[in-house]
Amino acid sequence: MAKTNQNDWKDRLNVVYSTNKDFEYQTNDDDDTQTLEPSKQNLKISIDRKKRKGKSVTLITGFIGSNDDLKDLSKILKTKCGVGGSSKNNEIIIQGEFKQKILEILKDMGYNVKSVGG
């Protein structure tokens, strides 16, 4: 029987406790997504001001891949722009208006990038 982590109870689906010694918990594993290579990605870059108290952010959408690869790409962009941001739900948010700079960075990395909006 595999030893389970004490804190994995949040990942278990539909069962809190079982007395069956052979019972296997079902978990929600979303990291099975394969990351497409940069040339097959179709990313869209836009400036967003909605629900941000008037502050502008650069929004990169359309990433297809694992959360780890999304966070790695986000870290590269934040470092090259010298600002903060976040990444979740296949979106990268970079604080400030860096649309043109990020467009050039992603094109140099081999991504298919499209500028959306004004």
Secondary structure, DSSP 8 states (H G I E B T S, - for coil): -----TTGGGGB-S-S----TT----B---TT-----GGG-EEEEEEE-TTTTT--EEEEE---S-HHHHHHHHHHHHHHHT--EEEETTEEEEES--HHHHHHHHHHTT-EEEE---
